[in-house]
Amino acid sequence: MTDQPTGEDVEPLAAPTPLTSENLYSSLSALARRRRPRTPQERRRVWSRRFDGLFWALKVGALLTVLVAAGLYLAWRADLTMRWVLLYLGLAPLVTALVLWGIAILAWEEPAEYWVDWQHRVRACRRIIKRLLPVAGVAACGLLSAGEALRLWHGVFMTLDTSAGELLAFAMAALGLGAFFTFDLLQRVTRSFFPELAQASSLHSRLRDRSAPLSRLLPTHLRSAGSWGPRIVLVVILLAPALVLSASGYLAHNWDRSRPTPVAAPATLPTYPTSFPSQATWTHDIPSALDVTAGAAGPLVLTDDSLISLDPSTGKIRWDYHRQGKKFAQYGGSVNGVLGEPPYLITSPDRRHVALTLGELESQRMRSDGDLGREQSLTIVLDTVTGRVTNEHLHDGKAVQLTDSVLLAGSTVYSLADDSVLWRLSDVDLDLSEEDHQYTGTAGHASLILEEKAPGSLNGIGRFTLVPDTNPRGVVRDVPVAFANLEPLIVEGWTVTYPDATKDESTGSEWDYSKAHRAQAVSLDALAKVPGADTHTYDLGQTLGIAPMASLLSGRLAVLPEIAPDPVEPNESRFPDTWKDRSTVATTFNPRTRAVLAASQDPGLVTAVGVTRADDGQGRISLQSGDKSKATSIPLEKGTVSFVPGAGGPNAGLDDFLVNEPGGNGGISALSAPGVTVVLLRPTYESQPTGTRLRLYGLVGASS
């Protein structure tokens, strides 16, 4: 015998249940029970829970999408001034969606059984459609907001060949918010028609209840108790919107574009030449040149579709940067360009970096109320030695400046070393709302020009507002500097001032070439009070003004003589561009050597270049230094330029570089660059769709 348990804890054995028709399904397996036909009530309950769980998961996934979009917005943020435009074009539909969402919540708050009369199907359908209209409106507003942002992104991408990442992030957030509002309303619609849906109190219960209906999407063997299948389905639905949209945004933002292949930097950088050979070392034809300037390792040439760096010793291409079919922006005045047009390239004072901009600067755009400020510019900064892209930023096109270590693009200052944001113009205690006074071009070695005020006359004294490029609080206001043709003269971080000029002279509207003033060369960093800056000033003597073309072409600060020559003709002007047989350059300051020299004693200085005709009728490129008695003549191949019978070619009289007129003289000029002096000759005057046809002659002489 075995002991039998006794006591109150003992549960009596239940009698066996007879197998009758009433409990037939109770003896079947669970699988059999699931496979039996469901009643209409059961089908209603199952599908209601499925839809409720699906919409809940999609709601949470939409919120995750918004959170991911916010992170991408901060990561991809550019200096776009079109954000206020998005208030009308992007945020307005979202505000409308929010209002419609509130209306729809009220419309679907009441169970459908109270207002749906299925005995009058037409009336019931009309009522349902009325209440569904806000739901459709919410979805349409989300799509409209995202579509507008994508349209703006596509416009920027097609125009500038770059991605405005924050617009992609905004579109992603708009889709996420629109989806959240829509799925929330659809869940409310479901609960309105199926009011018997139970609402669990705990998060665990809600997750379990939401995932259970989703398990129907899985194969049968994954639906067992304790299976991870429902949870996997729930996680997939939760993460799918964020993953799909963020992956699409990432692919669009990082669309493959051609990038230059950087070259190795030479062991030593070339220095500026101090003499000229008797013949050209190399020639290079440019079908459509936009700008030419000097980099740290040789000349830089911008064509209608690319920026190229030339080897100063051979004239071969060292590296090139292509932007096929894009429009480049011009800066400043035409007198500052070596080709007679406003320049396209901005170099840092040490010439180690060069900036070019795609699009148009705001000063060149015709603003209208319909424009809404949506036009953007893209500034790219490259290392002039290696060709590596160091910075690439969208901005509003108001201002672009380069120091040796930072880029100012629009209203943001970036580091050239790691492309990080250093500070913004909003950090400066200064009203910069006057857009016409914002300077664009080369700045100081470690200082930026926040504002410029041109003088009342072409050749006068303007004023700068300066700031150290690492200290936005160190603003220095109203610094007087010399202007020419209403443009400041800055060469490798140095400029010219007139220290003895009176306040009336510096602020007056009359300033001609009849009165000489003592001039000094001074560093912009010293004027900006940058710690550790070179505060020495270098006296340039008495002068009638500055010579901007000679300065920019030679890489020196060049000033005029103190006395204008007497006119050759009785009614001839004493304007510098009319001087005959008299150099327009009296004194130069070399910012690299800190040497102040008379023009005739400055080795490597070219004050005039032209095409002359030799006795044998052959054309020759003639270069003249500050000393009029010295000239270098280089044979010119026949057929290069057309000669007028009995005369020479362009600037046959070897007149000095013009002072107040843009470009060289008669389609020819000479640019000093590290390792080479480049003669820029326009062989013909045939019309070009874009750019100027140029032939470059490289004169490789002795260097300092």
C-alpha positions in Angstrom: 0.0 0.0 0.0 1.1 3.5 -0.6 0.5 6.5 1.6 -2.2 8.8 0.3 -1.9 12.5 0.9 -4.5 13.9 3.2 -5.5 17.4 4.3 -7.1 20.5 2.9 -4.4 20.9 0.2 -5.6 17.7 -1.6 -7.6 18.5 -4.7 -10.2 15.9 -5.5 -9.8 14.1 -8.8 -12.1 15.3 -11.5 -14.3 12.7 -13.2 -13.4 12.0 -16.8 -15.3 14.1 -19.2 -17.3 12.1 -21.7 -16.6 12.8 -25.4 -19.7 14.4 -26.6 -20.6 16.8 -29.5 -20.7 19.7 -27.1 -17.0 19.5 -26.2 -15.6 18.0 -29.3 -13.0 20.8 -29.9 -11.8 20.7 -26.3 -10.0 17.4 -26.9 -8.3 18.5 -30.1 -4.7 19.8 -30.2 -4.0 23.5 -30.1 -3.1 23.4 -33.8 -6.5 21.9 -34.6 -8.2 24.6 -32.5 -6.3 27.3 -34.5 -7.3 25.7 -37.8 -11.0 25.5 -37.0 -13.2 28.0 -38.7 -13.5 31.2 -36.7 -16.8 32.8 -35.9 -17.5 36.3 -37.2 -16.9 37.7 -33.7 -13.6 36.0 -33.5 -12.4 37.2 -36.9 -13.5 40.7 -35.9 -11.5 40.5 -32.7 -8.4 39.1 -34.4 -8.2 41.6 -37.2 -8.9 44.5 -34.9 -6.0 43.5 -32.7 -3.8 43.0 -35.7 -4.5 46.4 -37.1 -4.2 48.0 -33.7 -0.8 46.4 -33.1 0.5 47.3 -36.6 -0.5 50.9 -36.3 1.1 51.2 -32.9 4.3 49.8 -34.1 4.3 52.1 -37.1 3.7 55.0 -34.9 6.7 54.3 -32.7 8.8 53.7 -35.8 7.7 57.1 -37.2 8.8 58.7 -33.9 12.2 56.9 -34.1 12.5 58.3 -37.7 12.0 61.8 -36.4 14.7 61.3 -33.7 17.2 59.9 -36.3 16.4 62.8 -38.6 17.1 65.3 -35.8 20.5 63.7 -35.3 21.2 63.8 -39.0 20.1 67.4 -39.2 22.7 68.4 -36.6 25.4 66.3 -38.3 24.7 67.6 -41.8 23.8 71.1 -40.9 25.0 73.7 -43.4 25.0 77.5 -43.2 21.8 77.9 -45.1 19.8 81.1 -44.8 16.8 79.5 -46.4 15.6 78.2 -43.0 13.1 81.0 -42.9 11.9 79.9 -46.3 11.2 76.5 -44.9 8.8 78.2 -42.5 6.6 78.8 -45.5 7.5 75.9 -47.8 8.2 73.1 -45.3 6.8 73.9 -41.9 3.5 75.3 -43.0 2.2 72.0 -44.2 3.3 70.3 -41.0 1.4 73.0 -39.0 -1.6 72.3 -41.1 -1.2 68.6 -40.5 -1.1 69.2 -36.8 -4.4 71.1 -37.0 -6.0 68.4 -39.1 -4.7 65.8 -36.6 -6.5 67.5 -33.8 -9.7 67.7 -35.8 -9.5 64.1 -36.7 -9.0 63.1 -33.1 -12.2 64.8 -32.2 -14.0 63.2 -35.2 -13.0 59.6 -34.3 -13.2 59.9 -30.5 -16.8 58.6 -30.5 -17.3 54.9 -31.3 -18.6 54.4 -34.8 -21.7 52.5 -33.6 -23.2 55.7 -32.3 -23.1 57.6 -35.6 -22.9 54.8 -38.3 -26.3 53.5 -39.4 -25.7 50.6 -41.7 -29.4 50.5 -42.7 -28.7 53.7 -44.6 -25.5 52.7 -46.3 -25.1 55.9 -48.4 -25.5 58.1 -45.5 -23.0 56.0 -43.5 -20.4 56.1 -46.2 -20.7 59.9 -46.5 -20.1 60.2 -42.8 -17.2 57.9 -42.8 -15.6 59.7 -45.8 -16.1 63.0 -44.1 -14.2 61.8 -41.0 -11.5 60.3 -43.2 -10.8 63.5 -45.0 -8.6 64.9 -42.2 -6.7 61.7 -42.1 -6.0 62.0 -45.9 -5.1 65.7 -45.4 -2.6 64.8 -42.7 -0.9 62.3 -45.0 -0.9 64.8 -47.9 0.6 67.5 -45.8 3.4 65.3 -44.6 4.2 64.3 -48.2 3.9 68.0 -49.4 6.4 69.2 -46.7 8.9 66.4 -47.5 8.4 66.9 -51.2 9.1 70.7 -51.0 12.3 70.0 -49.1 13.4 67.4 -51.6 12.6 69.8 -54.4 14.9 72.4 -52.9 17.6 69.7 -52.3 17.3 68.6 -55.9 17.7 72.2 -57.1 20.9 72.6 -55.0 22.2 69.3 -56.1 21.7 69.9 -59.8 23.0 73.4 -59.7 26.0 73.0 -57.4 26.7 69.2 -57.6 26.5 68.9 -53.9 24.1 67.7 -51.3 22.3 69.9 -48.8 22.2 67.3 -46.1 20.0 69.3 -43.7 17.2 69.4 -46.4 17.4 65.6 -46.6 17.1 65.4 -42.8 14.2 67.8 -42.9 12.4 65.8 -45.5 13.0 62.7 -43.4 11.6 64.4 -40.3 8.6 65.6 -42.3 7.8 62.1 -43.5 8.2 60.8 -39.9 5.9 63.4 -38.4 3.3 62.9 -41.2 3.5 59.1 -40.7 3.1 59.5 -37.0 0.0 61.6 -37.3 -1.5 59.3 -40.0 -0.9 56.0 -38.2 -2.1 57.5 -34.9 -5.4 58.5 -36.7 -5.7 55.1 -38.3 -5.3 53.5 -35.0 -8.1 55.7 -33.6 -10.2 54.7 -36.6 -9.6 51.1 -35.8 -10.6 51.6 -32.2 -13.7 53.6 -33.2 -15.0 50.6 -35.2 -13.7 48.0 -32.7 -14.3 49.6 -29.3 -13.9 46.2 -27.5 -10.1 46.4 -27.9 -8.6 46.0 -24.4 -6.0 48.6 -23.2 -3.3 47.1 -21.0 -1.9 49.2 -18.2 1.8 48.1 -18.2 4.4 48.6 -20.9 5.2 44.9 -20.9 1.6 44.0 -21.4 1.3 46.5 -24.2 4.4 45.2 -25.9 3.1 41.7 -25.5 -0.3 42.6 -26.8 1.1 44.5 -29.8 3.5 41.8 -30.8 0.9 38.9 -30.4 -1.2 39.9 -33.5 2.0 40.5 -35.5 3.0 36.9 -34.9 0.4 36.0 -37.5 2.9 37.2 -40.1 5.4 34.5 -39.1 5.5 30.8 -40.1 3.7 28.4 -37.9 6.7 26.9 -36.3 7.8 30.3 -35.0 4.5 31.0 -33.2 5.1 28.7 -30.3 5.0 29.9 -26.7 8.1 31.7 -25.7 9.2 32.2 -29.3 11.2 35.3 -30.2 9.3 35.5 -33.5 6.7 38.1 -32.5 9.3 40.2 -30.9 11.5 40.1 -34.0 8.5 41.2 -36.2 7.8 44.0 -33.7 11.4 45.2 -33.8 11.5 45.0 -37.6 8.4 47.1 -38.0 9.6 49.6 -35.4 13.0 50.1 -37.0 12.1 49.8 -40.7 11.0 53.4 -41.3 14.0 54.9 -39.7 16.4 52.5 -41.3 14.9 52.8 -44.8 14.7 56.6 -44.8 18.1 57.2 -43.1 19.8 54.8 -45.5 18.1 56.6 -48.5 19.2 60.0 -47.1 22.7 58.8 -46.5 23.1 57.5 -50.1 21.7 60.7 -51.5 23.9 62.8 -49.3 27.0 60.9 -50.2 26.3 60.5 -53.9 29.5 59.6 -55.7 31.2 62.6 -57.3 34.5 63.0 -59.0 37.2 64.0 -56.6 40.8 65.1 -57.4 43.6 62.7 -56.7 46.0 64.5 -54.4 49.6 64.6 -55.4 52.6 64.5 -53.1 54.0 67.8 -51.9 57.5 68.6 -53.1 60.4 68.5 -50.7 60.8 72.2 -50.9 58.4 74.8 -52.3 59.7 77.0 -55.2 60.5 80.7 -54.5 59.7 83.7 -56.6 62.0 84.4 -59.6 64.4 87.4 -59.5 65.4 87.4 -63.2 64.0 86.6 -66.6 65.5 84.2 -69.2 66.0 85.2 -72.9 63.5 82.6 -74.1 60.3 81.0 -72.8 60.8 77.8 -70.9 57.4 76.4 -71.7 54.0 77.3 -73.2 50.6 76.2 -72.3 47.4 76.9 -74.3 44.1 77.4 -72.3 41.0 77.3 -74.5 38.8 79.1 -72.0 40.5 80.6 -69.0 38.5 82.4 -66.3 41.2 83.4 -63.9 44.9 82.9 -63.2 46.6 83.4 -59.9 49.7 82.2 -57.9 49.6 79.3 -55.5 52.2 78.1 -53.1 53.7 75.7 -55.6 53.2 77.5 -58.9 50.5 79.1 -61.0 46.8 78.2 -60.8 44.5 78.4 -63.8 40.7 78.3 -63.6 39.0 77.2 -66.8 35.3 77.0 -67.5 35.1 73.5 -66.0 38.2 72.9 -63.8 40.9 74.3 -61.6 44.4 73.2 -62.6 47.8 73.6 -61.0 50.8 73.9 -63.3 54.4 72.8 -62.6 56.4 76.1 -62.7 59.4 74.4 -64.2 57.7 72.5 -67.0 54.2 73.9 -67.4 52.6 70.4 -67.1 49.5 69.9 -65.0 50.3 68.8 -61.5 46.7 68.3 -60.4 43.2 69.3 -61.6 39.8 69.6 -60.0 36.8 69.2 -62.3 33.4 70.7 -61.9 31.9 70.1 -65.3 29.1 72.4 -66.4 29.0 74.4 -63.3 29.0 78.2 -62.9 31.7 79.8 -60.9 31.2 83.0 -58.9 33.3 86.2 -59.2 34.6 88.3 -56.4 35.3 92.0 -55.9 36.0 94.5 -58.6 37.2 94.0 -62.2 40.5 95.9 -61.5 41.5 93.0 -59.2 41.4 90.4 -61.9 44.4 89.7 -64.1 42.2 89.1 -67.1 40.2 92.3 -66.9 37.3 90.6 -65.1 36.5 90.3 -61.4 38.5 87.4 -60.0 37.2 83.9 -59.4 39.9 82.6 -57.1 40.7 83.6 -53.5 44.0 82.5 -52.1 45.1 82.5 -48.5 47.8 85.0 -47.5 50.4 82.2 -47.6 48.9 81.0 -50.9 48.7 77.5 -49.4 44.9 77.3 -50.0 42.6 78.6 -52.7 38.9 79.0 -52.6 36.4 78.9 -55.5 32.7 79.2 -55.3 30.0 77.6 -57.4 26.8 79.6 -57.9 26.6 83.4 -57.5 27.5 85.7 -54.7 24.6 87.6 -53.3 26.0 90.9 -54.4 25.8 89.7 -58.0 22.3 88.4 -57.8 19.3 90.4 -58.7 17.2 89.8 -55.5 13.5 89.9 -55.9 10.6 89.1 -53.6 9.9 85.9 -55.5 13.4 84.7 -55.0 12.9 84.2 -51.3 16.7 83.9 -50.8 16.8 80.3 -51.8 19.8 80.7 -54.0 22.8 79.1 -52.4 26.5 79.1 -53.1 29.1 76.3 -52.6 32.6 77.2 -51.6 35.4 74.7 -52.1 38.8 75.1 -50.6 41.8 73.2 -51.9 45.4 72.8 -50.9 47.3 74.5 -53.7 50.3 72.2 -53.2 48.6 68.8 -53.1 45.2 69.5 -54.7 43.4 68.0 -51.7 39.9 69.3 -50.9 40.0 70.7 -47.3 36.6 72.3 -47.1 33.3 72.3 -48.9 30.4 74.2 -47.6 27.0 75.6 -48.7 26.3 79.2 -47.6 24.2 82.2 -48.5 26.8 83.7 -50.8 27.3 86.9 -48.8 31.0 86.7 -48.0 34.0 84.4 -48.5 37.4 85.0 -46.9 40.6 83.1 -46.4 43.2 83.4 -43.7 46.1 81.0 -43.3 44.1 78.8 -41.0 40.3 79.5 -41.4 37.6 79.9 -44.0 34.8 82.4 -43.7 31.9 81.1 -45.8 28.6 83.0 -45.4 28.3 83.5 -41.6 30.4 80.6 -40.4 34.1 80.3 -39.7 35.7 76.9 -40.4 39.1 75.5 -39.6 41.2 74.7 -42.7 43.0 72.0 -40.7 40.0 69.8 -39.7 37.0 71.6 -41.2 35.4 72.1 -37.8 33.2 75.1 -37.0 35.1 77.6 -35.0 32.5 80.3 -34.5 29.8 82.2 -36.3 29.3 85.9 -37.1 26.4 85.9 -34.7 29.0 85.6 -31.9 30.4 89.0 -32.9 29.0 92.1 -31.1 28.5 93.9 -34.4 25.6 94.7 -36.7 26.4 93.1 -40.0 23.0 93.6 -41.6 24.4 96.0 -44.2 25.2 93.4 -46.9 27.0 95.8 -49.2 29.7 96.4 -46.7 30.8 92.8 -46.3 34.2 92.0 -47.8 35.1 89.0 -49.9 38.7 88.0 -50.8 42.0 87.4 -49.1 42.2 88.5 -45.5 45.1 88.7 -43.0 47.3 85.8 -42.0 45.2 85.5 -38.8 42.5 88.2 -39.1 39.2 88.6 -40.9 37.5 91.7 -42.3 34.0 91.9 -41.0 33.1 95.1 -42.7 34.5 97.5 -45.3 33.5 101.1 -46.0 34.7 102.4 -49.4 35.7 106.0 -49.7 33.8 108.6 -51.6 36.3 108.7 -54.4 38.1 106.1 -56.5 41.5 106.8 -54.9 40.9 107.5 -51.3 40.8 106.1 -47.7 38.3 103.5 -46.7 37.8 101.8 -43.4 37.9 98.2 -42.1 36.3 96.5 -39.1 38.7 93.7 -38.2 38.6 90.7 -35.9 41.2 88.0 -35.0 40.2 84.7 -36.7 40.2 82.9 -33.4 38.6 85.5 -31.2 35.2 86.8 -32.3 35.1 89.2 -29.4 38.2 91.1 -30.3 36.6 93.5 -32.8 38.6 96.5 -34.0 36.5 99.2 -35.7 37.1 101.9 -38.2 40.7 101.2 -39.3 41.7 103.5 -42.1 43.3 101.8 -45.1 44.2 102.9 -48.7 41.7 102.1 -51.5 42.0 102.1 -55.3 39.0 102.0 -57.6 36.8 101.7 -54.5 38.6 98.4 -53.7 41.1 97.7 -50.9 44.6 96.4 -51.7 45.6 93.3 -49.8 48.6 91.3 -50.8 49.6 88.3 -48.8 48.0 89.8 -45.6 49.5 93.3 -46.0 47.9 96.6 -47.0 48.8 100.3 -47.3 47.8 103.1 -44.9 48.3 106.9 -44.9 49.2 107.6 -41.3 49.4 111.4 -41.7 46.1 111.8 -43.4 43.7 114.1 -41.6 40.2 113.0 -40.6 38.7 115.3 -43.2 40.8 113.7 -45.9 40.0 110.2 -44.9 36.3 110.9 -44.8 36.0 113.4 -47.7 34.7 112.6 -51.1 37.5 114.3 -53.0 40.8 112.5 -53.4 42.7 112.9 -56.6 46.2 112.4 -57.7 47.3 116.0 -57.0 48.5 115.6 -53.4 51.0 113.2 -52.1 50.8 111.4 -48.7 53.2 109.4 -46.7 52.4 105.7 -47.1 53.2 102.7 -44.9 52.9 99.0 -45.4 51.2 97.3 -42.4 50.0 93.9 -41.6 46.3 93.4 -41.3 47.0 91.2 -38.2 48.7 94.2 -36.6 45.7 96.4 -37.4 43.4 93.7 -35.9 45.6 93.5 -32.8 46.2 89.8 -33.2 48.5 88.5 -30.4 52.0 87.8 -31.7 51.4 89.6 -35.0 54.2 91.5 -36.8 53.5 95.1 -35.7 56.3 96.7 -37.7 55.3 99.3 -40.2 57.4 99.9 -43.3 57.6 103.4 -44.8 57.0 103.6 -48.5 57.7 107.3 -48.9 55.5 110.0 -50.3 53.0 108.8 -52.9 50.0 109.9 -54.9 48.3 106.5 -54.3 48.6 102.8 -54.9 49.0 100.8 -58.1 46.6 97.8 -57.7 47.4 95.9 -60.9 51.1 96.1 -60.5 50.7 95.0 -56.9 48.4 92.0 -57.6 50.5 90.8 -60.6 53.8 91.1 -58.8 52.7 89.8 -55.4 54.0 93.1 -53.8 52.6 96.3 -52.5 53.3 98.9 -55.2 52.8 102.7 -54.8 52.8 105.5 -57.3 55.5 108.3 -57.4 54.9 111.4 -55.3 54.7 113.7 -58.3 52.7 113.3 -61.5 54.5 114.1 -64.8 53.6 117.1 -66.8 51.1 116.4 -69.5 52.6 115.8 -73.0 49.6 117.5 -74.6 48.1 120.7 -73.3 44.7 119.2 -72.5 46.0 115.8 -71.4 44.9 114.5 -68.0 47.4 113.9 -65.1 45.6 110.6 -64.5 48.1 107.7 -64.0 46.8 105.7 -66.9 47.8 108.5 -69.2 51.4 108.9 -68.1 53.9 108.5 -70.9 57.5 107.5 -70.5 57.1 107.5 -66.7 56.8 104.5 -64.5 53.7 104.3 -62.4 55.5 102.3 -59.7 58.0 104.1 -57.5 58.4 101.9 -54.5 57.5 98.3 -53.6 57.2 96.3 -50.5 57.8 92.6 -50.6 55.7 90.9 -47.8 57.8 87.7 -48.0 61.2 89.4 -47.4 59.9 92.6 -45.7 62.1 94.6 -48.2 61.2 98.1 -49.3 62.9 98.8 -52.6 62.7 101.3 -55.4 61.0 99.9 -58.4 64.2 100.0 -60.4 66.1 98.0 -57.8 63.5 95.3 -57.2 64.6 92.1 -58.9 61.8 90.1 -60.5 59.4 93.1 -60.7 57.6 93.5 -64.0 55.9 96.8 -64.5 55.1 96.4 -68.3 54.8 93.7 -70.9 53.9 93.9 -74.5 54.5 92.4 -78.0 57.0 94.4 -80.0 58.2 94.1 -83.5 61.9 93.5 -84.1 63.9 94.9 -87.0 63.5 91.6 -88.9 59.7 91.9 -88.5 59.5 89.1 -86.0 57.3 89.6 -82.9 58.8 89.5 -79.5 57.5 89.4 -76.0 59.1 92.3 -74.1 59.1 92.6 -70.3 60.2 95.7 -68.5 61.1 96.2 -64.9 60.9 99.4 -62.9 64.0 100.7 -64.6 62.8 101.8 -68.0 66.3 101.2 -69.4 66.1 97.4 -68.8 63.9 95.1 -70.8 63.9 91.4 -71.6 62.9 90.3 -75.1 61.7 86.8 -75.9 61.1 85.6 -79.5 57.5 85.0 -80.4 56.5 82.3 -82.8 54.9 83.6 -86.1 51.2 83.6 -86.3 50.6 83.9 -82.6 49.2 87.4 -82.7 48.1 89.6 -85.6 50.1 92.7 -86.4 48.9 96.0 -87.7 51.1 97.1 -90.6 53.7 99.5 -89.3 52.9 98.8 -85.7 53.6 96.1 -83.1 51.3 93.8 -81.2 49.5 94.3 -77.9 50.9 97.1 -75.8 53.8 97.6 -78.3 54.7 100.8 -76.5 55.4 98.9 -73.2 53.2 101.2 -71.1 53.0 100.3 -67.5 50.2 98.2 -66.1 47.0 100.3 -65.9 46.1 101.8 -62.6 42.4 102.4 -62.9 41.5 100.1 -65.8 41.0 96.3 -65.4 43.3 93.7 -66.8 46.6 94.0 -68.6 47.4 96.3 -71.5 46.0 95.3 -74.8 45.3 91.7 -73.9 48.7 90.9 -72.4 50.0 90.8 -68.8 52.6 89.1 -66.6 52.0 87.2 -63.3 54.7 86.5 -60.8 54.3 83.0 -59.2 56.6 80.8 -57.2 59.2 79.3 -59.5 58.1 81.2 -62.7 57.0 84.4 -64.3 54.0 83.7 -66.5 53.1 85.9 -69.5 49.4 85.8 -70.2 48.7 86.5 -73.9 45.4 86.6 -75.6 46.4 85.6 -79.1 43.1 86.4 -80.8 39.9 88.3 -80.0 37.6 85.6 -81.2 34.4 85.4 -79.2 34.3 82.6 -76.6 31.2 81.0 -75.1 32.9 81.1 -71.7 36.3 82.3 -70.6 39.2 83.7 -72.5 41.5 81.9 -74.9 45.0 82.3 -73.5 48.5 81.2 -74.2 50.8 81.1 -71.2 54.5 81.5 -71.5 56.6 80.3 -68.6 59.8 82.2 -67.9 61.8 80.3 -65.5 64.7 82.4 -64.2 66.9 82.5 -61.1 65.0 82.5 -57.8 65.6 84.2 -54.5 
